[in-house]
Amino acid sequence: MLDNDKAILHFWFSELFFPLFKKLRKILCVSKIYKMIHLLNIASNGCIFFTIVMFATGIPQCLQMIKTKSTKNITFLPYLMTNINNVSWIVYGQMTENFTIIFVNAVKSILQTIYMSIFIYFSTTKNKEIQQTSLSAITAVVVWFISTQMVNDAEFSTYIVGIISCGITMLMFSSPLAEINTVFKGIQAG
């Protein structure tokens, strides 16, 4: 091969082909990233939808309370714990500036507040439920104040609120166990 041919070949590969190849590779990678982001958004919206639907499962119990005008065989604790859980995750969402966490838990908190209101309205022991709700609200405000206002490190404060929220989530999922007591009372009475 002549030196002139080598120079032309070198020009084509080094000056035209490789830069074009690098740009094409970059475009393809960006395209893949956009596709992945699009799929992630679809999955995220699906999760939001199904999470809200999951917490709408209290509607049949509320309809039963309205129909029978009674809270018999329904316990208040799961509603209360779920609402506390939602509020704690709203606080965490605000601290991390995560709109999805805030939105989903705000919708769930509204649903739980409606369920709690219906329960209290038809309950024969209104004072007990109101006291539980008030004590929980006071406790939540104190914990929020200590963990967000008295801790100077914002990252550590977010970590504390996240851990507390995880603990409350575990308590929320164990709160239906309180219904076992109601079932046992029903069996003993029957």
Buried (B, 14 or more C-beta within 10 A) or exposed (E): EEEEEEEEEEEEEEEEEEEEEEEEEEEEEEEEEEEEEEEEEEEEEEEBEEBBEEBEEBEEBBEBBEEEEEBEEBBBBBBBBBBBBBBBBBBBBBBEEEEEBBBBBBBBBEBBBBBBEBBBEBBEEEEEBEEBBEEBBEEBEEBBEEBBEEBEEEEEBBBBBBEBBBEBBEEBEEBEEEBEEEEEEEEEEE
